[in-house]
Amino acid sequence: MRVAVVGLGWAGRSIWLPRLREHPRFAVAAAVDPDPAARATAAAAHPDLELLADVAELGPTRFDLAVVAVPNHRHADIAERLLTAGIPVFLEKPVCLSSAEADRLAAAERAGDVTLLAGSAARYRADVSRLYEVATELGAIRHVDLAWIRARGIPDAGGWFTRREQSGGGALVDLGWHLLDTLTPLLGSVEFHQVVGTTSDDFVSDGAWAASWRHGEQAASPGGGGGDVEDTARGFLVTENGTSVSLRASWASHEARDLTAINVEGAAGTASLRCTFGFGPNRQDRSVLSLTRAGQTTAVPLPDEPIGTEYRRQLDELPAMLADPASRGRAIAEVRPTIAAIERLYDSARSHRPTPQLVRAGS
């Protein structure tokens, strides 16, 4: 498949470009980025690539797929243009920043008569896949705990990640999207009847809590530090059939190590996964999955796999997904509950934000 990589920031450059280039099912023929410096860096590393400044220079007869990894606020716009032009799109998370953007993408997918696929890396982890298998033994699912808590991991401090107008939000949009995306195989494409949440920003303006594995990129970011997004979001959600979900997404905390935890409580038992999503180096030693029934806890064997294997595994599935007519419209159908939950959680957090206390003169 002839592929164009759109966006040469950290994700495009470090995650997708190298994995696509080494994959036998794909031939990366072009990369697109409006930044001349980004194109020059790519040209030095990949002299055989065609480097373009705008997706308008791509054509549906030349490319079978565009892998889009641009800043969040450009996801819907870029994907909409490509889909309308008849180029299938694989879009990094977050697929969209609002329900209105989801509507636009659905319309573009129909207009271009091509398929939109969504990045869902967490679902392709071996430990998460095993959790899904164990969850089938739990009976009716009553509650799910979702948490991704970094010790120090604020990305791109002072850059677009921490500017709401460009990112759409902080830890909730970044880490929370991955967590909510893991729910679909567990609960199906559910609607949430109730959503309540809160956010905080205790760490986002302190450079000491920045993501260590992205210091090189952060040093080049304008503004130096700070931002107007949350570093932590907490929420409680209830589906229409009464299943509850608790959520915590934190870019920074007082923990010693980064932890991702998913606990699934069912009528017949509880499954608990403790691991670390993503690429951060301050990780749990290994993934641990356990099953508890009637007071007895047993360990569930898990395979060891290198960090980032889930991205290669998703690429393995892309050709078949693109060839399957049932894939058309599926990404947006699965995304709608996720973005609706994020919108409602932010609405709830804003409604509960405390009013600053007036300071008395002379105090």
Disulfide bonds with the S-S distance in Angstrom:
none
